């Protein structure tokens, strides 16, 4: 919760030239959109909440922020949440290939190049075969939509209980694997 709260006033770019909302509001909006579209999928919702923590942990690392965030959340929130977080950038690249007329925010279009650009046909086919691909695309769509200045998407404490549930579940899984 402390790391999520630290997103207030933190931006996806050190000079604030990126998206129009801070990481805190973006996280809440993304998770809120996923809660509305997929009310039963708590892991997907939480992936939306934590997907951009890599921007806070390693400012300026647009290409690696998804991997950074995935490594950070895996021990606490489990493999599926981490996998979705890791794939949210690949999902952007995939969507840029599958839907070439799709509009990205100016910042997202700029970072697309640093993140590997539009996927080629073979890479897109490999992504589509990933068991998490469909959910990663859903996360990406919410990520793209969750950048609205002034939108009330609740408060971070609204997510405490589900974060605790997923953390307990991940802890049991980790102990069971030993």
GIVEN-V818487 format. One record per helix or strand of 2 or more residues. SS is the DSSP state (~ for helix, > for strand). FROM is the first residue (numbers start at 1). LEN is the number of residues. If there is no record, write none. Layout:
# GIVEN-V818487
SS_FROM_LEN, SS_FROM_LEN
This chain:
# GIVEN-V818487
~_2_4, ~_23_15, ~_42_9, ~_53_5, ~_65_13, ~_79_20, ~_106_9, ~_121_9, ~_133_13, ~_156_21
